[in-house]
Amino acid sequence: MAAEQPLQWFNLILGAWLFLSRFVWTHSAAQFSNAAVVSALYTGLAVAALGNPRIRYGNLVIAAWLFLSAWLLPRAQDATLWHNIGLSVAMIAVAMRIRA
């Protein structure tokens, strides 16, 4: 379990960064709201996964939505598209590496 903790803490950092990144560049209203909701859900599940690593499967679903929403929702800048794609891939990779 101790070897997994750095990944779990990195999971929290990813969720916090998604929230903060909304303010770094211009987002469309849909992407701005989506980042707020996704980051809250993702970070909440990341905190819960500290006690029960199986909860990481919920983070997989949320990260998959972030990946899809990067393409589906209107965006103000291409930076949002590429950021959310990269971040969602990192989120998926981290969630898959945490062992239950």
C-alpha positions as CSV (number, residue, x, y, z in Angstrom):
1,M,0.0,0.0,0.0
2,A,2.8,2.4,0.8
3,A,4.2,2.2,-2.8
4,E,0.8,3.2,-4.1
5,Q,0.5,6.4,-2.0
6,P,2.6,8.6,-4.3
7,L,0.3,7.7,-7.2
8,Q,-2.8,8.4,-5.1
9,W,-1.4,11.8,-4.0
10,F,-0.6,12.5,-7.7
11,N,-4.2,11.7,-8.4
12,L,-5.2,14.5,-6.1
13,I,-2.8,16.9,-7.8
14,L,-4.3,16.1,-11.2
15,G,-7.8,16.9,-10.0
16,A,-6.7,20.1,-8.3
17,W,-4.8,21.2,-11.5
18,L,-7.9,20.7,-13.6
19,F,-9.8,23.0,-11.3
20,L,-7.0,25.7,-11.4
21,S,-6.4,25.4,-15.1
22,R,-9.9,26.9,-15.7
23,F,-8.4,30.2,-14.8
24,V,-5.2,30.0,-16.7
25,W,-6.7,30.7,-20.2
26,T,-10.0,31.4,-21.7
27,H,-12.6,28.6,-21.6
28,S,-16.0,28.5,-23.2
29,A,-18.8,28.5,-20.6
30,A,-19.4,24.8,-21.2
31,Q,-15.7,23.8,-20.8
32,F,-15.4,26.1,-17.7
33,S,-18.3,24.5,-16.0
34,N,-17.3,21.0,-17.1
35,A,-13.8,21.5,-15.6
36,A,-15.4,22.6,-12.3
37,V,-17.7,19.6,-12.1
38,V,-15.1,17.0,-13.3
39,S,-12.4,18.3,-11.0
40,A,-14.7,18.2,-8.0
41,L,-15.9,14.7,-8.8
42,Y,-12.4,13.4,-9.7
43,T,-10.7,15.0,-6.6
44,G,-13.5,13.8,-4.3
45,L,-13.1,10.2,-5.6
46,A,-9.3,10.5,-5.4
47,V,-9.6,11.4,-1.7
48,A,-12.0,8.5,-1.2
49,A,-9.6,6.2,-3.0
50,L,-6.9,7.0,-0.4
51,G,-9.0,4.7,1.9
52,N,-10.3,2.3,-0.7
53,P,-8.3,2.0,-3.9
54,R,-11.1,0.3,-5.8
55,I,-12.8,3.7,-6.0
56,R,-10.2,4.5,-8.7
57,Y,-12.6,2.9,-11.2
58,G,-14.9,5.9,-10.8
59,N,-11.9,8.1,-11.6
60,L,-11.5,6.1,-14.8
61,V,-15.0,6.9,-15.9
62,I,-14.6,10.6,-15.0
63,A,-11.3,10.8,-16.9
64,A,-12.9,9.1,-19.9
65,W,-15.6,11.8,-19.8
66,L,-13.0,14.5,-19.7
67,F,-11.4,13.0,-22.8
68,L,-14.7,12.9,-24.7
69,S,-15.9,16.3,-23.5
70,A,-12.7,17.8,-24.8
71,W,-13.9,17.0,-28.3
72,L,-17.7,17.3,-27.8
73,L,-18.1,20.6,-25.9
74,P,-17.5,23.9,-27.5
75,R,-14.2,25.5,-26.6
76,A,-12.8,29.0,-26.8
77,Q,-9.2,27.9,-27.5
78,D,-7.5,24.8,-28.9
79,A,-5.3,24.9,-25.7
80,T,-8.4,23.6,-23.8
81,L,-8.7,20.6,-26.2
82,W,-5.1,19.6,-25.9
83,H,-4.8,20.2,-22.2
84,N,-7.9,18.2,-21.4
85,I,-6.8,15.3,-23.7
86,G,-3.4,15.2,-22.1
87,L,-4.7,15.5,-18.6
88,S,-7.4,12.8,-19.1
89,V,-4.7,10.4,-20.5
90,A,-2.6,11.1,-17.4
91,M,-5.6,10.6,-15.1
92,I,-6.5,7.3,-16.8
93,A,-2.9,6.1,-16.6
94,V,-2.6,6.9,-12.9
95,A,-6.0,5.3,-12.0
96,M,-5.0,2.2,-13.9
97,R,-1.7,1.9,-12.0
98,I,-3.2,2.1,-8.5
99,R,-3.8,-1.4,-7.3
100,A,-6.9,-2.4,-5.3
